[in-house]
Amino acid sequence: MPLTQNNQRRQKEGRIALAIATYQSNPSQSMRALAASYNIPESTLRARLRGIQPKRKIASPLGTSANAEGTWTAEMPHTIDQLQRPARHIQEPLRRRSQSPTTQAIRQAVKMCQLMVKSNKILAAENSKLRQTLERRERRERKQRQRQQYITSGGALQAGCRGRKGAL
């Protein structure tokens, strides 16, 4: 069953959006290789990265933001749900041809993105815990240095009278 022209255009726009998001996350990647891997013309990818929009108005793909003019920009997903919306939009027409190389490549790309989002969340949580631990350690060391400075500067050291008035 051949795809309609509108569906073909949507699929191509979805591939372009994925290529743009991939390039924005790793700008050192070769545009030629990126365009070839997403099966889009290199000139189209370069034009879109410069902000040039297509001549025809195209409906905004799911998972992207559209402004008042109807143009859209690809955004980096930060949650699994944000990742799944455009992935479902691209995968739906391809489900009929479940064993095609394109479908397999898209499934692998989606799985890799899911792993990246999950690992980023795990790393962010670990980073937060490490920062808290470091702050506690630095506070403890600061207090210890203050006590040592107090003692070395001639401060009194009294045994057994910790905070009580009237004790010797």
C-alpha positions in Angstrom: 0.0 0.0 0.0 1.8 3.2 -1.2 2.0 6.1 1.2 0.1 9.2 0.2 2.1 12.3 -0.7 1.0 14.0 2.5 2.2 11.1 4.6 5.5 11.0 2.7 6.0 14.7 3.4 5.2 14.2 7.1 7.6 11.3 7.4 10.3 13.4 5.7 9.7 16.3 8.0 9.9 14.0 11.0 13.2 12.6 9.8 14.4 16.2 9.3 13.3 17.1 12.8 15.2 14.1 14.2 18.3 15.0 12.2 18.2 18.6 13.5 17.8 17.4 17.1 20.7 15.0 16.7 22.9 17.7 15.2 22.0 20.1 17.9 23.0 17.6 20.6 26.3 16.8 18.8 27.3 19.6 16.4 30.7 18.0 15.7 28.9 15.3 13.7 29.3 15.3 9.9 26.2 16.8 8.2 26.7 14.6 5.2 26.7 11.4 7.3 23.8 12.7 9.3 21.7 13.5 6.2 22.5 10.1 4.8 21.6 8.3 7.9 18.2 10.0 8.1 17.7 9.7 4.3 17.3 13.4 3.7 19.2 15.7 1.3 22.2 17.4 2.9 21.2 20.8 1.4 17.8 20.5 3.1 19.4 19.8 6.5 21.8 22.7 6.0 19.0 25.1 5.0 16.8 24.1 8.0 19.7 24.6 10.4 20.1 28.1 9.0 16.4 28.7 9.7 15.0 28.5 6.1 11.6 26.9 6.1 10.0 24.9 3.3 7.9 26.7 0.6 4.8 24.6 1.5 3.1 25.0 4.8 3.5 21.7 6.7 1.5 20.7 9.7 3.5 20.8 12.9 4.7 17.2 13.8 3.8 15.9 17.2 6.2 16.8 20.0 7.5 20.0 18.4 6.5 23.5 19.2 4.8 25.7 16.6 4.7 29.4 16.7 1.9 31.7 15.4 3.2 31.6 11.8 2.8 27.8 11.7 6.5 27.1 11.5 8.1 24.7 14.0 11.3 23.9 15.7 12.6 20.7 16.9 13.3 20.5 20.7 15.5 18.1 22.6 13.3 15.7 24.7 13.9 15.8 28.4 11.4 13.1 29.5 10.5 9.7 28.0 7.0 11.0 27.2 8.4 13.9 25.2 10.5 11.4 23.3 7.6 9.0 22.7 5.3 11.5 21.0 7.4 12.2 17.9 8.6 8.6 17.8 5.0 7.3 17.7 4.2 9.8 14.9 7.1 8.5 12.8 6.6 4.8 13.7 2.8 4.6 13.0 3.1 4.5 9.2 6.1 2.2 9.4 4.4 -0.5 11.5 2.9 -2.0 8.4 6.4 -2.8 7.2 7.7 -4.0 10.5 10.9 -5.6 9.2 12.1 -2.8 6.9 15.6 -1.4 7.6 14.1 2.1 8.2 11.8 0.8 10.9 14.6 -1.1 12.6 16.8 2.0 12.5 14.1 4.2 14.0 13.4 1.7 16.7 17.0 1.5 17.6 17.3 5.3 17.6 14.2 5.6 19.9 15.7 3.0 22.3 19.0 4.8 22.4 17.3 8.1 23.1 15.2 6.4 25.9 18.4 5.1 27.4 20.1 8.5 27.2 17.1 10.3 28.9 17.1 7.6 31.7 20.8 7.8 32.2 20.7 11.6 32.3 18.1 11.4 35.0 20.2 8.9 37.0 23.4 11.1 36.5 21.5 14.2 37.6 20.3 12.4 40.8 23.9 11.2 41.5 25.3 14.6 40.9 22.8 16.1 43.3 23.7 13.6 46.0 27.4 14.2 45.5 27.0 18.0 45.7 25.0 17.6 49.0 27.7 15.3 50.4 30.4 17.7 49.4 28.6 20.7 50.9 28.2 18.7 54.2 31.9 17.8 54.2 33.0 21.4 53.5 30.7 22.7 56.3 32.2 20.1 58.7 35.8 21.1 57.7 35.0 24.8 58.0 33.7 24.3 61.6 36.7 22.2 62.5 39.1 24.9 61.1 37.2 27.6 63.1 37.5 25.6 66.3 41.3 25.0 65.7 41.8 28.8 65.0 39.9 29.7 68.2 42.1 27.4 70.2 45.4 28.5 68.5 44.5 32.2 69.0 44.3 31.9 72.7 40.8 30.8 73.2 39.9 29.0 76.4 39.2 25.3 76.4 37.1 24.2 79.3 36.3 20.6 80.0 32.8 19.7 81.1 31.2 23.1 80.8 29.8 23.0 77.4 27.3 25.8 77.3 26.3 25.8 81.0 26.5 29.0 83.1 28.0 28.9 86.4 30.2 25.9 85.8 33.9 26.1 86.5 
